[in-house]
Amino acid sequence: MAKYTAGDIASARAHLSEMLHKGDTVYAMCHHVSRSGMSRHVALYIIHEGCLLNISHWAALVMGWPLTKSGRSALRVSGAGMDMGFHTVYSLASYLFQDGDKPGDGYALQHENM
């Protein structure tokens, strides 16, 4: 888990909550797969006010996941054997739409791979 300040996390959550609502579509793009196939660089995008917007940085802050060290703004996602774009969007929805300490509805956001 990456280490972020509480202020950064709260700011990112507020920013994403303002832009994302239940039923919205989040687009996932896999930029890189490790040689072992056990991790990926996944960028998340939404269409906001007619423009394609990369929300990976805010998503990383909200979920506590690390960003890639490359020039792209993408999340470093570990794991294999499933649709990692879906996993990332499901996890984001679970963090964004949680009710107190209970996990949120992971299916609150739609997912599309690009």
Beta strands, then each sheet from edge to edge (+ up, - down):
strand 1: 25-33
strand 2: 39-48
strand 3: 51-54
strand 4: 75-78
strand 5: 110-113
sheet 1: 3+ 2- 1+ 5+
sheet 2: 3+ 2- 4+
end
